[in-house]
Amino acid sequence: MTDLRARLLGYLRTPFWGYRPLPTRARRLLIALVAISLLLDSIMRATNGGTTSVVSAVVTTTTTVTVALFAWRPPIATIVLTVAALAAGITNVTDSLLVGAVIIGLAAFTCSAALTAVYATAWVIWLVAVAARPNSPFQPLGAVIVAFICLVSLIIGLTIRTQYERARMLTTQLEAAEREVAEQLRHERDLIADELHDIVAHEITIVALHAAVLERTEDTQTRTQSQTAIREAAVQALTDIRRVLGMVRGEESLAPERIPAPDGIEGTIDAVTKELAQAGIRVRARIPDDLRLPSTSLVALTRVIRESATNVLKHATGATEVRIALTVERGWAHLEFSDDSPPARTAGLPSSGYGIMRLRERFRVFGGSFSSERRADGWVVSASLPLEA
């Protein structure tokens, strides 16, 4: 009931010249009916011996032809029919009175409530003028029947319009729901892809690098360190894969606010320090004391540190030192991750560029900035983002 009232109120508030176009199939049907009506009317006038007056012929033909205008401009058609109805009432033309009654439903479906009321008023004047004349062909009962047909046509037009608007509203809601579901699925796929990338790009990189060390060295201590690193990376990869599978099954949250490193920035730096140290790279880190960051900012910054550390292992062969500097000032967090690797030396591992691309997208969404560039003294990754209130 509330929905019906809302649609009726919307119809009453439609601008005077506003209109709802007829569907394509309805336009074609309307034009076909007008053409058939004109053909039959011409045949009847040609065979009735010229008993029809010129005024009646003009009004009837104008009414019939004007109905076709509903296929393109319903308000113009309604105004022309209003004038024709008033002219018919003045000249006592009755031939198109019943057609005019049926057209009220068409006007109610396509035009505004105000314009429909104007036409309905003109038609009522036409009916009263014809019925009130002496020797009128319309007896009181006939006038009542025609008025009843007019009322039925109006109700049918309003009903069809209401159902049509309801169908359009449901279609719009369904399309919006489908877009929302598609966006949610895309968002979840991106999150899962991020997790899988972290596993593949980080843990598997460590496994590949230390496996290469095992092939090249016979030093017992080095081999033991590499074997330990491979085992720890494999265990961590299995743990992360189980977590991703839990996310896919709905057992773990896919919310972007979840924290991938339980120890935050400090824990992430400790982890990459250990991993880089096993590759012979020392880490110098500088972060504020008592660092407190919003969860979304923490996620973004820890991902930068982990992705940058992975890229050092994969692409910065020859690096001996990594510097991590995090500062927080004026509501912004600034992170710089740099190394001292020489140019044109890599570990020979494949690169997709996915991690850098996703980080750049993430920081753009947050209203921050992200850059990764090769400088004379090594690679430098810079990231800045505003902190949440």
PyMOL commands that set and color helices and strands:
alter all, ss='L'
color gray80, all
select helices_A, chain A and resi 2-12+24-47+54-71+74-91+97-110+113-132+140-216+220-248+264-278+295-315+354-365
alter helices_A, ss='H'
color red, helices_A
select strands_A, chain A and resi 282-286+321-329+332-339+369-375+378-386
alter strands_A, ss='S'
color yellow, strands_A
deselect
rebuild
show_as cartoon
